[in-house]
Amino acid sequence: MTMDEIIAKISGFLDKVQGKLEELTDKVNGILSHVPFFLQWAVDKFMDLWNKMLDKLGEFWDWFTDKLSYCGDPFGLGEAGDRWNTDLGLPTKSLADQIDDEHELLVDDTWTGTAATAYKEQVPDQEAALRTVGQSFATAVDSAMGSLKSGLLLFWGGIVIGLITLVGAIIGATAAAGTIIGLPAAPVAVVIGVVGFLLTAGAGVAALYLLAGTAADSLRNGRQYATDWPDFAVS
């Protein structure tokens, strides 16, 4: 499943939430229209609960104001990390292994003289630099991409679970609103659903921040290797 498909499903959930809320509102209005005038005090009490529910729903919709516009691409990040390993890390590690194996270097057997000696003295530094790229730098970037991928998946997973919880709460509230006795429980059920969503979404945000921090640490650690090049390579 692509990120676009995931966002489409989340948008569908939001439409479902809106539809269920409209269904609940219609049912509540139908019940209230049959309440006798001498029970107006009960209606007023209910409207207090209803307004509190609307405030919580406002928090819910406000939370979604800009989230869908920068959803990220966890799968693209994962693929990018894999390419750092396959296209850069593994080839340079292989080259380092070849240099480390003295039998792979024909220069050891066929080249002599001052230039050969100078070159041979630099071979260990070449091997170390290639190994740094293959085992340290590329691995650090791959790790950072993997952390961000996990953070985004946990974030959006939390959103989906929270939406499912909220839709279930609204369905329960709609069922409760079927009778005058059960009517007061309807807004309470929705508030509980919204709070549950916000808690779940908050956990997703916390996970994303934590793993984004881990990714930043990996990139900072990887950056230090960019300065560990042999003098002959940068002079």
C-alpha positions as CSV (number, residue, x, y, z in Angstrom):
1,M,0.0,0.0,0.0
2,T,1.4,3.4,-1.0
3,M,1.3,6.5,1.2
4,D,-1.3,8.1,-1.1
5,E,-3.6,5.0,-0.5
6,I,-3.1,5.3,3.2
7,I,-4.0,9.0,3.2
8,A,-7.0,8.2,1.0
9,K,-8.2,5.7,3.6
10,I,-7.7,8.2,6.4
11,S,-9.7,10.8,4.4
12,G,-12.4,8.2,4.0
13,F,-12.4,7.6,7.8
14,L,-12.8,11.4,8.3
15,D,-15.7,11.4,5.9
16,K,-17.2,8.5,7.9
17,V,-16.8,10.4,11.1
18,Q,-18.6,13.4,9.6
19,G,-21.4,11.1,8.3
20,K,-21.8,9.4,11.7
21,L,-21.9,12.7,13.5
22,E,-24.7,14.0,11.1
23,E,-26.6,10.8,11.7
24,L,-26.2,11.3,15.5
25,T,-27.3,14.9,15.2
26,D,-30.4,14.0,13.3
27,K,-31.4,11.3,15.8
28,V,-30.8,13.7,18.7
29,N,-32.9,16.4,17.1
30,G,-35.7,13.9,16.5
31,I,-35.7,12.8,20.1
32,L,-35.6,16.3,21.5
33,S,-38.6,17.3,19.3
34,H,-40.7,14.9,21.3
35,V,-39.6,16.0,24.8
36,P,-42.5,17.7,26.6
37,F,-42.2,21.3,27.6
38,F,-42.1,20.6,31.4
39,L,-38.9,18.6,30.9
40,Q,-37.1,21.6,29.3
41,W,-34.7,21.6,32.3
42,A,-33.5,18.1,31.2
43,V,-33.1,19.4,27.7
44,D,-30.9,22.3,29.0
45,K,-28.8,19.8,30.9
46,F,-28.4,17.7,27.8
47,M,-27.4,20.7,25.7
48,D,-24.7,21.5,28.2
49,L,-23.2,18.0,27.6
50,W,-23.8,18.4,23.8
51,N,-21.9,21.7,23.7
52,K,-19.0,20.2,25.6
53,M,-19.0,17.4,23.1
54,L,-18.9,19.9,20.3
55,D,-15.9,21.6,21.9
56,K,-14.0,18.3,22.0
57,L,-15.0,17.6,18.4
58,G,-13.5,21.0,17.6
59,E,-10.2,19.9,19.1
60,F,-10.4,16.8,16.9
61,W,-10.9,18.7,13.7
62,D,-8.3,21.3,14.6
63,W,-5.8,18.5,15.1
64,F,-6.3,17.5,11.5
65,T,-6.0,21.0,10.1
66,D,-2.6,20.5,8.5
67,K,-1.6,16.9,9.2
68,L,-2.6,15.5,5.9
69,S,-0.6,18.1,3.9
70,Y,2.8,16.8,5.1
71,C,2.2,13.1,5.6
72,G,5.7,12.0,4.7
73,D,6.7,8.9,2.7
74,P,7.9,6.1,5.0
75,F,8.2,3.6,2.2
76,G,10.3,6.0,0.1
77,L,12.6,6.6,3.1
78,G,13.0,2.8,3.6
79,E,13.9,2.4,-0.1
80,A,16.4,5.3,0.0
81,G,18.1,3.7,3.1
82,D,18.3,0.4,1.3
83,R,19.9,2.1,-1.7
84,W,22.5,3.7,0.5
85,N,23.5,0.2,1.5
86,T,23.2,-1.6,-1.8
87,D,24.6,1.1,-4.1
88,L,27.2,2.6,-1.8
89,G,27.8,0.7,1.4
90,L,28.3,-2.9,0.0
91,P,30.4,-1.9,-3.1
92,T,32.8,0.2,-1.0
93,K,33.0,-2.5,1.7
94,S,33.9,-5.0,-1.1
95,L,36.6,-2.7,-2.3
96,A,38.0,-2.3,1.2
97,D,38.1,-6.1,1.6
98,Q,40.0,-6.4,-1.7
99,I,42.6,-3.9,-0.6
100,D,42.8,-5.6,2.8
101,D,43.7,-8.9,1.1
102,E,47.3,-8.4,-0.1
103,H,46.9,-11.1,-2.7
104,E,44.3,-8.9,-4.6
105,L,46.9,-6.1,-5.2
106,L,49.1,-6.8,-8.1
107,V,51.1,-3.8,-7.2
108,D,52.6,-5.7,-4.3
109,D,54.3,-8.1,-6.8
110,T,54.9,-6.1,-9.9
111,W,55.6,-2.5,-8.9
112,T,58.8,-1.5,-7.2
113,G,60.7,1.6,-6.5
114,T,60.2,4.9,-4.7
115,A,56.7,5.5,-6.1
116,A,55.6,2.0,-5.3
117,T,56.8,2.3,-1.8
118,A,55.0,5.7,-1.4
119,Y,51.8,4.2,-2.8
120,K,52.0,1.1,-0.6
121,E,52.3,3.4,2.5
122,Q,49.0,5.0,1.6
123,V,47.1,1.7,0.9
124,P,46.0,1.3,4.6
125,D,44.5,4.8,4.6
126,Q,42.7,4.0,1.4
127,E,41.3,0.8,2.8
128,A,40.2,2.6,6.0
129,A,38.5,5.4,4.1
130,L,36.5,2.9,1.9
131,R,35.6,0.9,5.0
132,T,34.4,4.1,6.7
133,V,32.1,4.8,3.7
134,G,30.8,1.2,3.5
135,Q,30.4,0.3,7.2
136,S,30.0,3.7,9.0
137,F,28.7,6.4,6.7
138,A,26.2,4.4,4.6
139,T,25.1,2.5,7.7
140,A,24.4,5.7,9.6
141,V,22.2,7.1,6.8
142,D,20.4,3.8,6.3
143,S,19.7,3.7,10.1
144,A,18.4,7.3,10.0
145,M,16.1,6.5,7.1
146,G,14.8,3.4,8.9
147,S,14.1,5.3,12.1
148,L,12.1,7.9,10.2
149,K,10.2,5.2,8.4
150,S,9.3,3.5,11.6
151,G,8.3,6.8,13.2
152,L,5.9,7.8,10.4
153,L,4.3,4.3,10.3
154,L,3.7,4.4,14.1
155,F,2.3,7.9,13.7
156,W,-0.2,7.1,11.0
157,G,-0.9,3.7,12.6
158,G,-1.9,5.6,15.8
159,I,-4.2,7.9,13.7
160,V,-6.0,5.0,12.1
161,I,-6.5,3.2,15.4
162,G,-7.7,6.5,17.0
163,L,-10.2,7.1,14.1
164,I,-11.6,3.5,14.4
165,T,-12.0,4.1,18.1
166,L,-13.8,7.4,17.5
167,V,-16.1,6.0,14.9
168,G,-17.0,3.1,17.3
169,A,-17.8,5.7,20.0
170,I,-20.1,7.7,17.7
171,I,-21.9,4.5,16.6
172,G,-22.4,3.7,20.3
173,A,-23.6,7.2,20.9
174,T,-26.1,7.0,18.1
175,A,-27.5,3.8,19.5
176,A,-27.8,5.4,22.9
177,A,-29.6,8.4,21.4
178,G,-32.4,6.1,20.3
179,T,-34.3,6.7,23.6
180,I,-34.8,9.6,25.9
181,I,-33.3,7.7,28.8
182,G,-30.2,6.9,26.8
183,L,-29.9,10.3,25.3
184,P,-27.6,11.9,28.0
185,A,-25.0,9.1,27.4
186,A,-24.6,10.0,23.7
187,P,-22.5,13.2,24.0
188,V,-20.5,11.5,26.8
189,A,-19.7,8.6,24.6
190,V,-18.5,10.9,21.8
191,V,-16.3,12.9,24.2
192,I,-14.7,9.6,25.4
193,G,-14.1,8.7,21.8
194,V,-12.5,12.0,21.0
195,V,-10.3,11.8,24.1
196,G,-9.3,8.3,23.1
197,F,-8.4,9.5,19.6
198,L,-6.3,12.4,21.0
199,L,-4.5,10.1,23.3
200,T,-3.7,7.6,20.6
201,A,-2.7,10.3,18.2
202,G,-0.6,11.9,20.9
203,A,1.2,8.5,21.3
204,G,1.9,8.5,17.6
205,V,3.3,12.0,17.7
206,A,5.5,11.1,20.6
207,A,6.8,8.0,18.8
208,L,7.5,10.1,15.7
209,Y,9.4,12.7,17.7
210,L,11.4,10.1,19.5
211,L,12.4,8.2,16.3
212,A,13.1,11.5,14.4
213,G,15.5,12.4,17.2
214,T,17.1,8.9,16.8
215,A,17.4,9.6,13.0
216,A,19.0,13.0,13.7
217,D,21.6,11.4,16.0
218,S,22.4,8.8,13.4
219,L,23.0,11.5,10.8
220,R,25.1,13.5,13.2
221,N,27.2,10.4,13.9
222,G,27.5,9.7,10.2
223,R,28.6,13.3,9.5
224,Q,31.7,12.9,11.7
225,Y,33.1,10.2,9.4
226,A,33.1,12.7,6.5
227,T,36.1,14.4,8.1
228,D,38.1,11.2,8.6
229,W,39.6,11.1,5.1
230,P,43.3,10.5,4.5
231,D,45.3,13.7,4.0
232,F,46.3,12.7,0.5
233,A,42.7,12.6,-0.5
234,V,41.8,16.1,0.7
235,S,45.0,18.0,0.3
